[in-house]
């Protein structure tokens, strides 16, 4: 192998591939990254692959039409190199160009003022990623899918005892994709239209795989292609393919969790509500994260009370004409939601002080449910 390419582009590819490389493994080769040079001349390609058998990613540089990160391939070849070491060398350098050569499993990394010889591993032992079949894929607009990830991933559970809730439900229907996340105390549910021929499926995807996808999306990506199989999902962008094993377990029937018969409707300005919640949260303690929301005619009052901190009252003008209602919530759950909302105003459906509040945004395509705290404040 002999290939010359942009140092920054190769560095970014190595950083992404290295993000799935385990720090420790009973299979030592998984702590490496596979580099493959194909084609000849300035139109060649360079693939960088990381794989821990549960999640894998392939980043591609070069090829026809890639003016930002071309790869000039003088000689085709494959190398398997230690991820941490090569990533560190590329990250620390300030050079614009880098040349990578191979002599068997020995690699030479040439920069403007330095040269490194790195002992690699036999490529035959490195596990390949599965192929992506676009014929059975569905397509989602990149901006839509990125927003869907950000609007759900924060609501996943961190409790390993509730394994299914540590993932994100991907519910693929005819012409529509849904993502759902819940930790048992709140639930985020978002949906978008899709194009493609994928069959209806419900699977649980590890959050790490979706975070990785969001990380590799670039300006040139207009659509993301999704291919879901029995025990795995593959996600293709213009320059990367991410593979992930699916999670086992049973995800709750999320549509049945949304309260029915909520007869109190509230319209709240998003930015002022976000600010009020952040200020109220500052006056709570880690032992007692709680804020009382008092809804009355066209007014919302946020109140906190903590013996070791003090008290706060914040008033906000809203559109509300129903009977007065008081509810207590963890303010962090509202702040997480409001941080990813771009709407000027929100709609909130309420029933009583013991029933979950349902917040809606994005024209009704984004639903967020928050359980109240059963305490007095």
C-alpha positions in Angstrom: 0.0 0.0 0.0 1.0 3.6 -0.7 -1.5 6.4 -0.3 -1.2 10.1 0.2 -4.2 12.1 1.7 -5.1 15.0 3.9 -3.9 14.5 7.5 -7.0 16.1 9.0 -9.4 14.0 7.0 -7.5 10.8 7.9 -7.4 12.0 11.5 -11.2 12.4 11.6 -11.8 9.0 10.1 -9.4 7.4 12.6 -11.1 9.2 15.5 -14.5 8.0 14.4 -13.3 4.4 13.8 -11.4 4.4 17.1 -14.6 5.4 19.0 -15.9 1.9 18.7 -12.6 0.2 19.6 -12.6 -1.3 23.1 -9.9 -0.2 25.5 -9.6 -3.8 26.7 -10.7 -7.0 24.9 -10.2 -10.7 25.0 -9.8 -10.5 21.2 -6.7 -8.3 20.8 -7.2 -7.5 17.1 -10.4 -5.6 17.9 -8.1 -2.9 19.4 -6.9 -2.1 15.9 -8.3 -0.2 12.9 -8.3 -1.6 9.4 -7.2 0.6 6.6 -7.8 -0.3 2.9 -6.6 1.5 -0.1 -8.4 0.9 -3.4 -8.1 2.2 -7.0 -5.2 4.0 -8.5 -4.3 7.7 -8.7 -6.0 10.8 -7.3 -9.4 9.1 -7.7 -8.6 6.2 -5.3 -10.4 5.5 -2.0 -9.2 4.9 1.5 -11.5 3.0 4.0 -11.0 3.1 7.7 -12.9 0.5 9.8 -13.4 0.0 13.5 -15.3 -3.0 14.9 -15.9 -4.4 18.3 -18.4 -7.1 17.0 -21.4 -5.2 18.6 -20.9 -1.9 16.8 -18.8 -1.2 13.7 -18.1 1.8 11.5 -16.6 2.2 8.0 -15.4 5.7 7.0 -14.5 6.3 3.3 -12.3 9.0 1.9 -11.6 9.8 -1.7 -13.3 8.6 -4.8 -14.9 10.5 -7.6 -16.2 13.9 -6.7 -14.6 14.1 -3.2 -12.7 17.3 -3.5 -12.6 17.9 0.3 -10.7 14.7 1.3 -9.1 13.1 -1.8 -6.9 10.0 -1.6 -4.0 9.6 -4.1 -3.4 5.8 -4.2 -0.1 4.8 -5.7 -0.4 1.2 -4.6 -3.4 -0.7 -3.3 -3.2 -2.6 0.0 -4.6 -3.4 3.5 -3.2 -2.6 6.9 -4.4 -3.3 10.4 -3.0 -0.8 12.8 -3.2 -0.1 16.6 -6.1 2.4 16.9 -4.9 4.5 19.9 -1.3 4.9 18.7 -2.1 6.0 15.1 -5.0 8.2 16.3 -2.6 9.9 18.7 0.0 10.5 16.0 -2.5 12.0 13.5 -4.1 14.1 16.2 -0.8 15.6 17.4 0.5 16.5 14.0 -0.2 19.8 12.3 0.8 18.8 8.8 -1.6 19.1 5.9 -0.6 15.9 4.1 0.3 12.4 5.3 1.6 9.4 3.4 0.9 5.8 4.5 3.0 2.9 3.1 3.1 -0.8 3.9 5.7 -3.5 3.7 3.8 -6.6 4.7 2.3 -5.8 8.1 4.8 -3.1 8.8 3.4 0.4 8.2 5.3 3.7 7.6 3.6 6.9 8.4 5.3 9.9 6.8 4.6 13.5 7.8 6.4 16.7 6.8 9.0 16.5 9.6 8.7 13.0 10.9 8.5 9.3 10.0 7.0 6.5 12.1 7.3 2.7 11.5 4.4 0.9 13.1 4.0 -2.8 13.5 0.6 -3.9 12.3 -1.5 -7.2 12.5 -2.5 -9.7 9.9 -5.6 -8.3 8.1 -6.9 -11.8 7.6 -7.8 -11.9 11.3 -9.8 -8.7 11.3 -13.6 -9.2 11.3 -15.3 -7.7 8.3 -18.4 -5.5 8.5 -21.6 -6.9 6.7 -22.4 -5.4 3.3 -25.1 -2.8 3.0 -27.9 -3.6 0.6 -29.6 -0.3 -0.6 -32.4 -2.3 -2.3 -34.0 -3.1 1.1 -33.2 0.3 2.7 -35.5 3.1 3.7 -34.4 6.7 3.3 -34.8 9.5 5.9 -33.8 13.1 5.4 -30.6 13.8 7.3 -31.7 16.8 9.1 -34.9 15.0 10.2 -33.1 11.9 11.5 -30.4 13.9 13.3 -33.1 15.9 15.1 -35.0 12.7 15.9 -31.9 11.3 17.6 -31.3 14.5 19.7 -35.0 14.6 20.7 -35.0 11.1 22.1 -31.6 9.9 23.2 -31.6 11.9 26.5 -34.6 10.0 27.8 -33.0 6.6 27.7 -32.6 4.8 31.0 -29.2 4.4 32.7 -30.4 1.6 34.9 -28.9 -1.7 33.6 -31.7 -3.6 35.4 -34.2 -2.2 32.9 -32.1 -3.3 29.9 -34.7 -2.7 27.1 -35.1 0.9 28.3 -31.4 1.6 27.9 -31.9 1.5 24.1 -34.1 3.5 21.7 -37.1 1.9 20.0 -37.0 2.2 16.2 -40.5 1.6 14.9 -40.6 1.5 11.2 -44.0 1.7 9.6 -45.3 2.1 6.0 -44.0 5.6 5.0 -43.1 6.6 8.6 -40.2 6.2 11.0 -40.6 6.6 14.8 -38.0 6.8 17.6 -39.0 6.3 21.2 -37.0 6.5 24.4 -38.1 6.1 28.0 -36.6 5.7 31.5 -39.9 4.8 33.1 -40.4 8.4 34.4 -40.6 10.1 31.1 -40.9 9.3 27.4 -39.8 11.0 24.2 -41.6 10.0 21.0 -40.8 11.5 17.6 -41.9 10.6 14.0 -41.0 11.5 10.5 -42.0 10.5 7.0 -39.7 8.1 5.0 -39.1 6.8 1.5 -38.1 3.3 0.6 -39.3 -0.3 0.6 -38.4 -1.4 4.1 -40.9 -3.8 5.8 -42.5 -2.7 9.1 -40.3 -3.6 12.1 -39.9 -2.7 15.8 -36.3 -3.0 17.1 -34.3 -1.6 20.0 -31.1 0.2 18.9 -28.1 0.9 21.2 -27.8 4.7 21.8 -24.1 4.5 21.0 -24.9 3.5 17.4 -27.2 6.5 16.9 -24.8 8.9 18.5 -22.1 7.6 16.1 -24.4 8.2 13.2 -25.1 11.8 14.3 -21.3 12.3 14.6 -20.5 11.2 11.0 -23.2 13.1 9.3 -21.7 15.8 7.1 -22.9 18.8 5.0 -22.9 16.6 1.9 -25.4 14.1 3.4 -29.0 14.8 2.4 -30.4 11.4 3.3 -29.6 8.5 5.6 -30.4 5.0 4.5 -31.5 2.4 7.0 -31.4 -1.3 6.6 -32.9 -3.4 9.5 -32.5 -7.1 9.6 -33.3 -9.8 12.2 -30.6 -9.0 14.7 -28.8 -6.0 13.3 -29.2 -2.5 11.8 -27.0 -0.8 9.2 -27.0 2.9 8.5 -25.5 4.4 5.4 -24.4 8.0 4.7 -22.4 9.3 1.8 -19.1 8.6 3.5 -19.8 6.1 6.3 -21.6 2.9 7.1 -22.5 2.0 10.7 -23.3 -1.5 11.8 -24.9 -2.4 15.1 -26.3 -5.5 16.8 -29.8 -4.9 18.1 -30.7 -5.1 21.7 -32.9 -7.8 23.1 -35.9 -7.3 25.4 -39.4 -6.0 25.3 -40.0 -2.3 25.0 -43.3 -0.9 26.5 -46.3 -0.3 24.3 -45.6 3.4 24.2 -48.8 4.6 22.5 -50.8 3.1 25.4 -48.8 5.1 28.0 -49.9 8.5 26.6 -52.8 9.6 28.9 -56.3 9.8 27.4 -58.9 12.4 28.2 -56.6 15.2 29.1 -59.0 18.2 29.2 -56.7 21.0 30.3 -54.8 22.6 27.4 -51.9 25.0 27.9 -49.9 27.1 25.4 -46.5 28.0 26.8 -43.8 30.2 25.2 -40.8 27.8 24.8 -37.8 30.1 25.4 -39.2 31.9 28.5 -40.4 28.5 29.9 -36.9 27.1 29.4 -35.3 30.1 31.2 -37.8 29.9 34.1 -37.1 26.1 34.5 -33.4 26.6 34.5 -33.7 29.4 37.1 -36.0 27.3 39.3 -33.6 24.3 39.1 -30.8 26.4 40.5 -32.9 26.7 43.7 -33.2 23.0 44.2 -30.9 20.5 45.9 -29.5 17.2 44.6 -31.5 15.4 47.3 -34.8 17.0 46.2 -35.0 18.0 42.6 -38.6 19.3 42.6 -40.5 22.3 41.3 -44.2 23.0 41.8 -46.1 24.3 38.7 -49.2 26.2 39.5 -51.5 26.8 36.5 -54.2 29.5 36.8 -55.9 31.8 34.4 -53.2 32.9 31.9 -50.4 32.5 34.5 -47.9 29.8 35.4 -46.0 30.1 38.7 -42.9 28.0 39.3 -42.1 27.5 43.0 -39.2 25.7 44.8 -38.5 25.2 48.5 -35.5 23.6 50.0 -34.5 24.1 53.7 -30.8 24.2 53.0 -31.1 26.5 50.0 -34.1 28.8 50.2 -37.2 29.4 48.1 -38.1 30.8 44.7 -41.2 32.0 42.8 -41.2 32.7 39.1 -44.2 33.9 37.1 -44.8 33.3 33.4 -47.6 34.4 31.2 -49.3 31.6 29.4 -52.5 30.7 27.5 -54.6 28.8 30.0 -58.3 29.1 30.9 -59.2 25.8 32.6 -59.6 25.3 36.4 -56.4 25.9 38.5 -54.1 23.0 38.9 -50.9 22.3 40.9 -48.3 19.7 39.9 -44.8 18.8 41.1 -42.1 17.7 38.7 -38.3 17.1 38.4 -37.2 20.3 36.6 -34.3 18.5 34.8 -36.8 16.5 32.8 -38.3 19.6 31.4 -34.9 21.2 30.8 -33.7 18.2 28.8 -36.8 18.5 26.5 -36.7 22.3 26.1 -33.0 22.1 25.2 -33.8 20.3 21.9 -37.0 22.2 21.0 -36.9 24.8 18.3 -40.6 25.8 18.4 -41.6 29.3 19.6 -44.4 27.8 21.7 -45.4 24.5 23.2 -48.7 22.7 23.8 -49.1 20.9 27.1 -52.0 18.5 27.8 -52.9 18.0 31.5 -55.5 16.0 33.3 -54.9 16.0 37.1 -51.9 16.2 39.5 -51.3 12.5 39.4 -51.4 12.0 35.6 -48.4 12.6 33.3 -48.1 15.9 31.5 -47.9 15.6 27.7 -45.9 18.2 25.9 -46.1 18.5 22.1 -43.8 20.3 19.6 -42.7 20.2 15.9 -46.3 20.4 14.6 -47.4 17.5 16.7 -44.6 15.1 15.5 -42.7 15.4 18.8 -44.4 14.1 22.0 -42.8 14.2 25.4 -44.4 12.7 28.5 -43.3 13.5 32.1 -44.6 11.8 35.2 -45.3 14.1 38.1 -43.8 13.6 41.6 -46.2 12.5 44.2 -45.0 14.9 46.9 -46.2 18.2 48.3 -44.1 21.3 48.0 
